[in-house]
Amino acid sequence: MNIDRSLFHPDYKPEPFWWEAARPGTQYSTDLPAETEIFIVGSGYSGLSAALELAREGRKVTVVDTLAFGEGASSRSGGGVSAGVNIGKGIAGGPGQAKQSDEQKKLIEGLMSESMAAFEFVGTLVERENIDCHFERRGRFVGAYTPDHFEGMKKKAEDLNRVIQVGARVLPRDEQRSEIGSDFYHGGMVIERAGKLHPSLFHKGLLDACNRVGILLCAHTKVNQIDGALGNFTVKTAKGDCRAEQVIVATNGYTGALTPKLRSRIVPISSQIITTEELPEDLAHELIPNGRTISESPRITSYYRLLPGDRRVMYGGRARFESVPADVSAALLHRMMTDRWPQLKGVRITHSWSGFVAMTTDALPHMGQEDGIHYCTGCNGSGVAMMTYLGHQVARRILQDGRSDSAYAGIDLPKVPVPFYSGNPWFLPIVGNYYRYLDRKERRRGGA
Ligand SMILES: Cc1cc2nc3c(=O)[nH]c(=O)nc-3n(C[C@H](O)[C@H](O)[C@H](O)COP(=O)(O)OP(=O)(O)OC[C@H]3O[C@@H](n4cnc5c(N)ncnc54)[C@H](O)[C@@H]3O)c2cc1C
């Protein structure tokens, strides 16, 4: 692919914008202990959130990561904090949904209520741990990609309000400029109860809190094997062995050969982001007048927002499902961004990066136990709130001797229906192209 170098600012960096404020590091890193009560693999939001709850209840906890702390998805995300919207796809009677039994309906509503609890949980953590991470409850706008999608949003907004009172309302196309300086969408849905934060500052705040309560943190410590059973595990790492009563695997999109069963039930996909140089104040205001996060309704979706300070744009999406060089995804995302905002042609890119998220075939996040090992996984691209919350729920389950109050503990993590799939998603480019084709076809049919 020929890349137009004029798209890039002279100070361009192929790494997360967020790292300018808080780069994943090894602060607080210590030697691996010979034993611990609870051993946590993965130092992202879910691992740290689990650790924090356990340590606050007096348990001895050790968290390790192959990389620097938070160097997985948790310091790379778009920072959108939302609840219920993805899970709401499953609401009984929603567009394209088969009729569901009362029991299924109750389960879905329980999952949705908890996803709202997840959103509120982020606010509670930020306040309780005094985390300075630009957490703002400014809501979300979801653009309708086709007129049919807009029609579907009317029912969805009703359902979301009925079940989790998110303050959802639809906005017709001729009014959408009150939310986004673009005519790209066929109207959309405003959700008041949603927010955004600075992902790596949020992570840093959690890490600081973990250190304050005496959790042992070991960076650059890859776990290679977990032997034993509940109550008596031996965790073998690149830096030695550690005995543990309980183990939590919190590796989400970075799940590897360590847990082959878990790996074969999720599909890791790449998500990519760019940020722009500073814009004139009036232009930035015109783009997103109310400072909401923006997402949209097609299969291959984009998510975007203003950065803290409200003068620069962050634009994220699935330019490709598989990993591609940062310059390549930057050029593709810039084109997608200017399709939505033609007024940004000529605006230069300052940062471009990517990270991995874990998709599941039921589009739901999961927590559970496999061979005695606890896990939470499957953020499906939306895990700032959910993975933080599920980490907490896994911790609660351990503290309650295996009993969980969470509806997420009651659903099985489904298999990926691809013969012999073991975690290598060779089919992603094909699926990506097919979804892109379907999205384009639907949009053309919708008159765009
Ligand atoms: C580009 C991008 C944009 C996103 N945007 C949003 C958004 O706007 N809103 C939203 O809600 N969500 C978003 N997400 C998703 C969100 O970032 C994730 O759901 C969340 O950070 C997952 O947290 P986690 O702790 O479960 O996993 P991670 O933060 O990915 O942490 C997993 C860790 O496990 C470690 N690990 C793996 N294997 C081992 C091993 N064998 N030994 C030791 N350590 C190991 C990895 O090194 C990694 O650090 C985005 C993700 C990406 C990548």
The ligand as a Gaussian input file, in Angstrom:
#p B3LYP/6-31G(d) Opt

LIG

0 1
 C       -7.173000      -0.225000      20.358000
 C       -8.189000      -0.586000      21.405000
 C       -9.261000       0.261000      21.639000
 C      -10.203000      -0.050000      22.631000
 N      -11.195000       0.856000      22.919000
 C      -12.051000       0.606000      23.933000
 C      -13.001000       1.581000      24.318000
 O      -13.044000       2.703000      23.799000
 N      -13.862000       1.257000      25.324000
 C      -13.822000       0.053000      25.954000
 O      -14.637000      -0.191000      26.846000
 N      -12.895000      -0.868000      25.625000
 C      -12.012000      -0.629000      24.652000
 N      -11.046000      -1.541000      24.343000
 C      -11.010000      -2.801000      25.096000
 C      -10.300000      -2.661000      26.452000
 O       -9.108000      -1.975000      26.300000
 C      -10.027000      -4.063000      26.990000
 O      -11.240000      -4.768000      27.064000
 C       -9.420000      -4.071000      28.380000
 O       -8.314000      -3.224000      28.459000
 C       -9.024000      -5.494000      28.728000
 O       -8.398000      -5.497000      29.977000
 P       -7.787000      -6.849000      30.512000
 O       -7.157000      -6.554000      31.807000
 O       -8.820000      -7.907000      30.527000
 O       -6.717000      -7.292000      29.414000
 P       -5.368000      -6.578000      28.929000
 O       -5.294000      -5.160000      29.356000
 O       -5.205000      -6.860000      27.494000
 O       -4.252000      -7.330000      29.785000
 C       -3.905000      -8.670000      29.546000
 C       -2.453000      -8.836000      29.985000
 O       -2.156000     -10.223000      30.087000
 C       -0.758000     -10.349000      29.857000
 N       -0.440000     -11.755000      29.584000
 C       -0.917000     -12.536000      28.576000
 N       -0.379000     -13.789000      28.657000
 C        0.458000     -13.791000      29.736000
 C        1.318000     -14.787000      30.322000
 N        1.426000     -16.033000      29.832000
 N        2.054000     -14.429000      31.414000
 C        1.956000     -13.184000      31.941000
 N        1.169000     -12.197000      31.410000
 C        0.424000     -12.502000      30.317000
 C       -0.530000      -9.432000      28.668000
 O        0.831000      -9.076000      28.544000
 C       -1.452000      -8.263000      28.995000
 O       -0.758000      -7.168000      29.591000
 C      -10.091000      -1.268000      23.360000
 C       -9.019000      -2.118000      23.124000
 C       -8.069000      -1.789000      22.162000
 C       -6.914000      -2.717000      21.926000

